[in-house]
Amino acid sequence: MINRTLIRIKVLQILYSYYQKGNKELKSAENELNYSLLKTYYLYHYLLLLIVKLTDAEQEKLNESKLKYFVSKKEQKFNRKLANNILAQKLRTHFELIQFINKYDCKENDNNNYFIKIILDEINQSNNYMKYTSLRNTYSDYEFWEDVFKQIILKSFTVSEWLEQKNIYWNDDLEIITVFVLKTLKQFQYKIDSNTILFPMFKNIESKEFAIKLLQTSIIEGNKNSDLINIHMKNWDKKHIAMVDLIIMQMALSEINNFPSIPLKVTLNEYINLAHYYSTPKSAPFVNGILQAIIHSLKINK
């Protein structure tokens, strides 16, 4: 599940913290990376659990609104569709999800009820909800939750604030992890039972090894790569160069030197994108220019 793109983001975050703290212990950085990757895997389970929590909150809300006698029985049946949605029922009894939550204590606490209710209100007020609970509805549970994630969860300030309180990096992970959540829900949609297998933390052992080796080589080769970068920055005022740009370039050079199976073009594109999203507006072309100059000078071709 945790792919190389996400690993690069995590390594960048750990390296930035590593240089900021000044506590330059390699083992400590490795432990932080492993913990950060595990927390990202938490998010995958958290978002699946969120469906259950929102469904439970809808049920509670409907119980409180039983005094609305003017709602017909037919309308009541359709208004309960979210409270009775099949995906939440399957997730609620999914052994692997329950096991992970119990092991790592991912359960919600009372402090999160406030956010759950606000997110539910956003859903209830959406066109998706109106369509989903319509009397002429042909909108499946999966289609509904897919649109909720894409149009509400990914864009909601409440969700962003809620996630940031739990982990400062989760907002960076949200878009990528949501893709895997939706793939998981798609499997639940078409299985009679709730035995859908959740995505593993890593697709294979190579992905896990890539994470640790990228961090290690970026640190061990840091001074050498920094010197190489400095040679090609003679015409730049180093005081105005973002620290994150320097780290991104050091990482890129470590990847180029230590992972020959990854095409050069792929590596360059990945780190240019990192500069675009995590640094200044001018960082992407700057990082690209310096890396291209270094590659040309070293005659790297792969």
C-alpha positions in Angstrom: 0.0 0.0 0.0 2.7 2.5 1.0 4.3 3.1 -2.4 7.6 4.8 -3.4 6.0 8.2 -3.8 4.7 8.2 -0.3 8.0 6.8 1.0 9.9 9.7 -0.6 7.5 12.2 1.2 8.1 10.5 4.5 11.9 10.4 4.1 11.8 14.1 3.2 9.9 14.9 6.4 12.2 12.8 8.6 15.3 14.3 7.0 14.0 17.9 7.5 13.4 17.1 11.2 16.8 15.4 11.4 18.6 18.5 10.3 16.5 20.9 12.2 16.9 19.1 15.5 20.7 18.7 15.2 20.4 15.3 16.9 22.1 13.4 14.1 21.8 9.8 15.1 21.0 7.5 12.2 19.2 4.9 14.2 17.0 7.5 15.7 16.0 8.7 12.2 15.3 5.2 11.1 13.0 4.6 14.1 11.2 7.9 13.3 10.7 6.8 9.7 9.4 3.4 10.7 7.0 5.1 13.1 5.9 7.6 10.5 5.2 4.9 8.0 3.2 2.9 10.6 1.1 6.0 11.4 0.4 6.4 7.7 -0.9 2.8 7.8 -3.0 3.9 10.8 -4.6 6.5 8.6 -5.8 3.9 6.1 -7.6 2.1 9.0 -8.8 5.3 10.5 -10.5 6.3 7.3 -12.2 3.0 7.0 -13.3 3.3 10.6 -14.5 6.8 9.9 -17.3 5.3 7.7 -18.5 3.3 10.7 -18.3 6.3 13.0 -20.3 8.5 10.6 -22.9 5.8 10.2 -23.2 5.4 13.9 -23.6 9.2 14.3 -26.3 9.2 11.6 -28.2 6.5 13.5 -27.9 8.5 16.7 -29.2 11.6 14.9 -32.2 9.7 13.5 -33.0 8.3 16.9 -33.2 11.9 18.2 -35.4 13.0 15.4 -38.2 10.4 15.9 -40.5 13.2 17.0 -40.9 14.3 13.4 -44.2 12.5 12.9 -44.9 14.3 9.6 -42.3 12.2 7.8 -44.1 9.2 6.1 -43.0 5.6 6.7 -41.9 5.4 3.1 -39.7 8.5 3.5 -38.4 7.2 6.9 -37.2 4.0 5.1 -35.1 6.0 2.6 -33.9 8.5 5.2 -32.4 5.5 7.1 -30.3 4.4 4.1 -27.1 5.9 5.4 -27.7 4.6 8.9 -28.2 1.1 7.4 -25.5 1.2 4.7 -24.0 -2.2 3.9 -20.3 -1.0 3.7 -20.4 0.2 7.3 -22.0 -3.0 8.5 -19.3 -5.1 6.8 -16.5 -2.8 8.2 -17.9 -3.0 11.7 -17.5 -6.7 11.8 -14.3 -7.0 9.8 -11.8 -9.1 11.7 -8.6 -7.7 10.3 -9.8 -4.1 10.9 -10.9 -4.8 14.4 -7.7 -6.6 15.1 -5.6 -3.7 13.9 -7.6 -1.1 15.9 -7.4 -3.2 19.1 -3.6 -3.7 18.6 -2.7 -0.1 18.0 -5.5 1.6 19.9 -6.9 3.5 16.9 -10.4 3.7 18.6 -12.1 7.1 18.6 -12.4 8.9 21.9 -14.9 11.5 23.2 -12.8 14.4 21.9 -13.5 13.3 18.3 -17.3 13.3 18.6 -17.4 17.0 17.9 -15.5 16.5 14.6 -17.6 13.5 13.6 -20.8 15.5 14.0 -19.6 18.4 12.0 -18.4 16.1 9.2 -21.7 14.3 9.2 -23.5 17.7 9.0 -21.4 18.5 5.9 -22.5 15.2 4.4 -26.1 15.6 5.3 -26.2 19.0 3.6 -24.6 17.8 0.4 -26.2 17.0 -2.9 -24.7 13.5 -2.6 -26.8 12.9 0.5 -30.0 14.2 -1.1 -29.4 12.0 -4.1 -28.5 9.0 -2.0 -31.7 9.2 0.2 -34.0 10.1 -2.7 -37.1 8.0 -3.2 -36.0 7.3 -6.8 -32.5 6.5 -5.8 -30.2 4.2 -7.9 -27.1 5.4 -6.0 -25.2 2.5 -4.5 -23.5 2.6 -1.1 -20.1 2.4 -2.8 -20.9 5.3 -5.2 -22.1 7.4 -2.3 -19.0 6.9 -0.1 -16.7 7.3 -3.1 -18.3 10.8 -3.7 -18.2 11.6 0.0 -14.4 10.9 0.1 -13.7 12.8 -3.1 -15.9 15.8 -2.7 -16.2 16.2 1.1 -13.5 14.3 3.0 -10.6 15.4 0.8 -11.8 19.1 0.7 -13.2 19.6 4.2 -11.5 22.0 6.5 -13.0 20.1 9.4 -11.4 16.9 8.3 -8.1 18.7 7.7 -8.2 20.1 11.3 -9.2 16.7 12.7 -6.4 14.9 11.0 -3.8 17.5 11.9 -4.7 17.1 15.6 -4.0 13.4 15.4 -0.8 13.5 13.2 0.8 16.6 11.7 1.6 14.7 8.5 -1.7 13.0 7.9 -3.0 15.8 5.6 0.0 15.1 3.3 -1.0 11.4 3.2 -4.8 11.9 2.8 -5.1 12.0 -0.9 -2.9 9.0 -1.6 -4.4 6.9 1.2 -7.9 7.7 0.1 -7.2 6.0 -3.2 -6.5 2.7 -1.3 -9.5 3.2 0.9 -11.8 3.5 -2.2 -10.1 0.4 -3.7 -10.9 -1.5 -0.5 -14.5 -0.3 -0.4 -14.9 -1.4 -4.1 -14.0 -4.9 -3.0 -16.5 -4.8 -0.1 -19.2 -3.6 -2.4 -19.2 -6.8 -4.4 -18.5 -9.4 -1.7 -21.4 -11.1 0.1 -19.4 -11.5 3.4 -17.0 -9.1 5.1 -13.8 -11.2 4.4 -12.3 -8.7 2.1 -8.5 -8.6 2.7 -7.2 -5.2 3.6 -4.1 -3.8 1.8 -0.8 -4.8 3.5 1.4 -2.0 4.8 4.0 -2.6 2.1 3.4 -4.3 -1.3 6.6 -6.3 -0.9 9.8 -6.4 1.1 11.6 -4.3 -1.6 9.3 -1.4 -0.8 10.2 -1.5 2.9 13.9 -1.9 2.1 13.7 1.1 -0.3 12.4 3.3 2.5 15.3 2.5 5.0 18.0 2.5 2.3 16.9 5.9 0.9 17.0 7.4 4.4 20.4 5.8 5.2 22.1 6.8 2.0 20.7 10.3 2.1 22.2 10.8 5.5 25.5 8.9 5.0 26.1 10.6 1.6 24.7 13.9 2.7 28.0 15.8 2.9 29.3 14.4 -0.4 26.1 15.3 -2.2 25.9 18.7 -0.5 29.4 19.5 -1.8 28.4 18.4 -5.3 25.3 20.6 -5.1 27.4 23.6 -3.9 29.7 23.4 -6.9 26.7 23.9 -9.2 25.2 26.7 -7.1 28.1 29.2 -7.5 25.8 31.8 -9.1 23.1 31.5 -6.5 22.8 33.2 -3.1 22.8 30.3 -0.7 21.1 32.3 2.0 17.9 32.5 0.0 17.8 28.8 -0.9 15.2 26.9 1.0 16.6 24.1 3.2 14.0 21.7 1.9 15.3 22.3 -1.6 18.8 21.2 -0.5 17.4 18.1 1.2 15.3 17.2 -1.9 18.4 17.4 -4.1 20.5 15.3 -1.7 17.8 12.7 -1.7 17.6 12.7 -5.5 21.3 12.2 -5.8 21.3 9.4 -3.3 18.5 7.7 -5.2 20.3 8.1 -8.5 23.5 6.6 -7.1 22.0 3.7 -5.1 18.9 2.6 -7.0 20.1 1.9 -10.6 16.9 0.0 -11.4 14.8 3.2 -11.1 14.8 5.1 -14.4 16.6 8.5 -14.1 13.5 10.2 -15.6 11.3 8.8 -12.9 13.6 9.9 -10.1 13.9 13.4 -11.5 10.1 13.8 -11.9 9.4 12.5 -8.4 11.8 15.0 -6.8 10.7 17.9 -9.0 7.2 17.2 -7.8 8.3 17.1 -4.2 9.9 20.6 -4.7 6.7 21.8 -6.3 4.4 20.7 -3.5 6.6 21.1 -0.4 8.8 24.2 -1.1 8.6 27.6 -2.8 6.9 28.4 -6.2 10.4 28.7 -7.8 11.8 25.6 -6.3 10.8 23.1 -8.9 12.6 24.7 -11.8 15.6 25.5 -9.5 15.9 21.9 -8.3 15.5 20.6 -11.9 18.2 22.9 -13.2 20.8 22.0 -10.5 20.1 18.3 -10.8 20.3 18.4 -14.6 23.6 20.2 -14.4 25.0 17.6 -11.9 23.8 14.7 -14.0 25.4 16.2 -17.1 28.7 16.9 -15.4 28.9 13.3 -14.0 27.7 11.9 -17.4 25.0 9.8 -15.6 22.9 7.8 -18.0 20.5 5.1 -17.0 
